[in-house]
């Protein structure tokens, strides 16, 4: 039996939803990118998951938000249920809107434009946008779907 790397993603709870977080806990990692293409994602996620195991916790809902801060850096935020020693701990609070997209990563620009349009149509003011790549490329192939969720803090 093939080892499960990424669980099968259910888009329903995340598609077109508004939710509130109050001091939701995350641990932060940094990924080196080359023109927005993450190069060290696997290394960073492996390092963080090892620290989570050592701390006796797991990534909540497999939620891993990505924030491309430049062409060469991406910050990633993994949801956790407690602070983890040895990692940068952050909290997020506020109202958030999410929408699910499916397809090739090359469609990201198209998805972002659509997302911005939807946010505006709903009358929200987008304060910060994150990408959630719900599965690795290998698991996307295994599950037959490549879901990406865009999550935005809204006002």
PyMOL commands that set and color helices and strands:
alter all, ss='L'
color gray80, all
select helices_A, chain A and resi 12-14+41-55+60-62+105-121+137-143
alter helices_A, ss='H'
color red, helices_A
select strands_A, chain A and resi 17-34+37-38+64-70+73-79+88-102+126-133+147-154
alter strands_A, ss='S'
color yellow, strands_A
deselect
rebuild
show_as cartoon
